[in-house]
Amino acid sequence: QVQLVESGGGLVSPGSSLRLSCAASARTFSSAAMAWFRQAAGKEREFVASISWSGDFLYYSPSVEGRFTISRDNAKNTLNLQMDSLGPGDTAVYYCAARVVSNRDWHGIAAESYDYWGQGTQVTVSS
């Protein structure tokens, strides 16, 4: 079982930066592919970024590529999302997700591919 807890959300102005973190409670984090998803009010959950267990493979949604950076620290069981140049369109609840895998290089963009989810952290970008 993997438990995930997100932190770092808040209210920021357009053009600002935020860094989200996701702490995992189990050592299985080091064998899990991870991802960030977000859900804006009234919209479906959408993929943001993913990272393989190995950390060698990263993938971003076109809407955030070049502005967001996903990273992981397996020694600390932590997943991060550095978000720069935030705009109102980035306002959403952000969720981290995990899938325990045997393939070090696997990573996915479909929400249904992930087995474990955090409770979410709110990010609001407004002037």
C-alpha positions as CSV (number, residue, x, y, z in Angstrom):
1,Q,0.0,0.0,0.0
2,V,1.3,3.5,-0.9
3,Q,-0.1,6.6,0.8
4,L,0.5,9.9,-0.8
5,V,0.3,13.4,0.7
6,E,0.6,16.5,-1.4
7,S,1.7,19.9,-0.1
8,G,2.8,23.3,-1.5
9,G,-0.4,24.6,-3.0
10,G,-1.6,28.1,-2.5
11,L,-2.8,31.4,-4.0
12,V,-0.3,33.2,-6.3
13,S,-0.3,36.0,-8.8
14,P,0.1,35.3,-12.6
15,G,3.7,34.8,-13.5
16,S,4.6,33.4,-10.1
17,S,6.1,30.1,-9.2
18,L,5.1,27.3,-6.9
19,R,6.7,24.0,-5.9
20,L,4.4,21.1,-5.1
21,S,5.7,18.1,-3.2
22,C,4.2,14.6,-2.7
23,A,5.4,12.5,0.2
24,A,5.0,8.8,0.1
25,S,4.7,6.7,3.2
26,A,6.1,3.4,1.9
27,R,9.4,2.3,0.6
28,T,7.6,1.0,-2.5
29,F,7.8,4.6,-3.8
30,S,11.3,3.7,-5.1
31,S,9.7,1.1,-7.4
32,A,6.7,3.2,-8.4
33,A,6.1,5.3,-11.5
34,M,4.7,8.7,-10.5
35,A,2.6,11.4,-12.0
36,W,0.9,14.7,-11.4
37,F,-2.7,15.3,-12.5
38,R,-4.9,18.3,-12.0
39,Q,-8.6,19.0,-12.0
40,A,-10.2,22.4,-12.4
41,A,-13.6,23.2,-11.2
42,G,-16.2,21.7,-13.5
43,K,-13.7,19.9,-15.6
44,E,-12.3,16.4,-15.9
45,R,-9.0,15.4,-14.3
46,E,-6.2,15.9,-16.7
47,F,-2.6,14.7,-17.0
48,V,0.2,17.1,-16.1
49,A,3.5,15.2,-16.0
50,S,4.9,11.8,-15.3
51,I,8.2,10.3,-14.3
52,S,9.4,6.7,-14.5
53,W,10.7,4.8,-11.5
54,S,14.2,5.2,-12.7
55,G,13.7,8.9,-13.2
56,D,15.1,8.6,-16.7
57,F,11.8,9.2,-18.5
58,L,9.8,12.3,-18.2
59,Y,6.7,13.4,-20.0
60,Y,4.7,16.6,-19.9
61,S,1.3,17.8,-21.1
62,P,1.8,20.3,-23.9
63,S,0.0,22.9,-21.8
64,V,2.8,22.8,-19.2
65,E,5.9,21.8,-21.0
66,G,8.6,24.3,-20.6
67,R,7.0,25.8,-17.5
68,F,6.7,22.8,-15.2
69,T,9.4,20.4,-14.1
70,I,8.7,17.0,-12.5
71,S,11.4,15.4,-10.3
72,R,11.7,12.7,-7.7
73,D,14.0,11.9,-4.8
74,N,13.8,8.1,-4.1
75,A,15.9,8.4,-1.0
76,K,13.4,10.7,0.5
77,N,10.3,9.1,-1.0
78,T,9.3,12.5,-2.5
79,L,7.9,13.6,-5.8
80,N,8.1,17.3,-6.8
81,L,6.5,19.6,-9.3
82,Q,8.2,22.9,-9.9
83,M,5.7,25.2,-11.6
84,D,6.9,28.5,-13.2
85,S,5.2,31.2,-15.2
86,L,1.8,30.3,-13.7
87,G,-1.3,31.6,-15.3
88,P,-5.0,31.5,-14.4
89,G,-5.4,28.4,-16.6
90,D,-3.3,26.5,-14.1
91,T,-5.8,26.9,-11.3
92,A,-6.9,23.5,-10.2
93,V,-6.6,20.9,-7.5
94,Y,-3.3,19.0,-8.1
95,Y,-3.0,15.3,-7.4
96,C,0.0,13.0,-7.3
97,A,-0.5,9.4,-8.4
98,A,1.6,6.3,-8.1
99,R,1.8,2.9,-9.8
100,V,4.1,0.2,-8.5
101,V,5.9,-1.3,-11.6
102,S,8.5,-3.8,-12.5
103,N,9.7,-1.9,-15.5
104,R,12.0,0.9,-14.3
105,D,11.3,2.9,-17.4
106,W,7.5,2.7,-17.5
107,H,5.4,5.9,-17.2
108,G,1.9,6.7,-18.3
109,I,-0.4,9.6,-19.0
110,A,-3.8,7.9,-18.3
111,A,-5.3,8.4,-14.9
112,E,-6.7,4.8,-14.9
113,S,-3.1,3.5,-15.1
114,Y,-2.3,4.7,-11.6
115,D,-3.4,2.8,-8.5
116,Y,-2.7,5.2,-5.7
117,W,-3.7,8.9,-5.3
118,G,-3.2,11.7,-2.8
119,Q,-5.9,13.9,-1.5
120,G,-4.9,16.9,-3.7
121,T,-3.6,20.4,-3.0
122,Q,-5.3,23.5,-4.3
123,V,-3.4,25.9,-6.6
124,T,-5.1,29.2,-7.4
125,V,-3.6,31.7,-9.8
126,S,-5.3,35.1,-9.7
127,S,-4.5,38.7,-9.6
